[in-house]
């Protein structure tokens, strides 16, 4: 029986949540979140898979298979995915959140 992506993620979450020491639990959760967010291998693998699927399927079909929007599929295939979205500051301006040049 094959393990699903949801099962793998759920197992990591459950193991982290089962840690009794709050400091160790918080560090572990932080590392899991950072590892997933920052691991370029995940992004590269997803992009390669989407491009492969798109060679024989429509954008809509790929969208349904991988649970991404048709627009995101298009961005991946066209190489226009830029990565993480910038996070706006309290005023909602992503431009204002950029550090000032010194």
Secondary structure as UniProt FT lines:
FT   HELIX           5..17
FT   HELIX           22..38
FT   HELIX           40..54
FT   TURN            55..56
FT   HELIX           59..66
FT   HELIX           70..78
FT   TURN            90..91
FT   TURN            94..97
//
